[in-house]
Amino acid sequence: MRDQTRTVIPPEASTEGFASLSVPTYRASTILFSDAESYAARGQRGLDGYSYGLHGTPTSRTLEAQLTELEGGARTVLVPSGQSAIAVVMLTVLMPGDTVLIPDTVYPPVTGFCANYLKPRGINHRIYDPMAGGSIADLIDETTRLVWVESPGSTTMEVQDVPAIVAAAHAKGAYVGCDNTWATPLLFKPLAHGVDFSMHALSKYAGGHSDLLLGSVTVSDLELRKCLRDTMRMLGLGISPDDASLVLRGLQTMGVRLAHVGKVSLDIAKRLAARPSIGEVLHPALPNCLGHEFWARDFAGCSGLFSVVLPASAETRLGDALSKLKIFAVGSSFGGTRSLIAPMSVKAHRALPEKPQEGTILRISIGLEDPEDLWADLVTLFDALREPQEMARAL
Ligand SMILES: *Cc1c(COP(=O)(O)O)cnc(C)c1O
């Protein structure tokens, strides 16, 4: 072997006696075969075998298997983002002429995908009241192939009666997909309630550090896994092993992070709800939250994301008030170590009339800072949002 070849082909280091707790990060496009025969037969390796880096490496397979166990499913697929996970499910299930039902409280880019991508291709969507429960049966006709649920709903936190929706959908031959990002599989297990596709934005609690984007879909039915993988292969979708490795690391601490932010978020939500003139606090673990009874029945706890509906009178002071924050950062997304506040306006995203949510809603994501520092920051914020005369009265 000459030097130039030596620069290309490294010698093999022994792995004997080596063991570590971490999952190795395997980067690969090419997968090697031992001989021509096994290369020719690569198509028979099946979906759990290795054929090309795009379709999986031991790193991504480890993450898939870990999520599968947590979800109580049969297989998991990994895609580049939460949004692509939703898109892959819809593109897999829906054909021209079909209809998908999405809740009014769905993650807003999903409505965009339905309206701007699916609709021009002959796939329809209908928007339903997230509190529909079993009465969703009235909206399911012979064209309905998929009912999407997201519980709690984006920003306004309505908890859906998932088992009732699943029963109604399955009775009429429709699949159910669930965005389980808020709860993670530690707090809610959609597949145990009959859901067909349990989807996550791993970018949030699983990643846990606001530094990656990844999505997953877990199913109980191997045939559905095959259909998802077919769609992914056609679209050329795969993920980076480095991102998978970061999620494997994030999962190690997800349980303790979630237990902590769940406790702190509920404590802060209760303290905010008890203060005058703050506006309505929307947290699934508080009884005023729509669907609170379904949360109490189906969920094992709460995560760190909740919202406060601001009174209209606070609107003009919002910019100033937010600039006083020292600990909370202003930004969307959630599930990381840093606490975030995102001022949201849901009106533009909602199709159904009703609801008091005309004005700004502050979506609060609790992170891992000291809870009393967070509380002090929120007191500063909400004091700055109050009418000057109210402040004077309170003094
Ligand atoms: C963030 C989020 C998504 C999208 O995930 P990305 O990885 O950012 O594409 C989908 N659903 C919910 C509920 C989310 O919070």
The ligand as an ORCA input file, in Angstrom:
! r2SCAN-3c Opt
* xyz 0 1
  C     -42.735     22.574     16.981
  C     -43.946     21.795     16.702
  C     -44.129     21.152     15.481
  C     -43.131     21.292     14.349
  O     -41.880     20.786     14.696
  P     -40.567     21.299     13.917
  O     -39.540     20.297     14.292
  O     -40.300     22.672     14.415
  O     -40.922     21.267     12.459
  C     -45.276     20.424     15.301
  N     -46.208     20.316     16.272
  C     -46.061     20.907     17.459
  C     -47.121     20.754     18.491
  C     -44.938     21.658     17.721
  O     -44.810     22.274     18.905
*
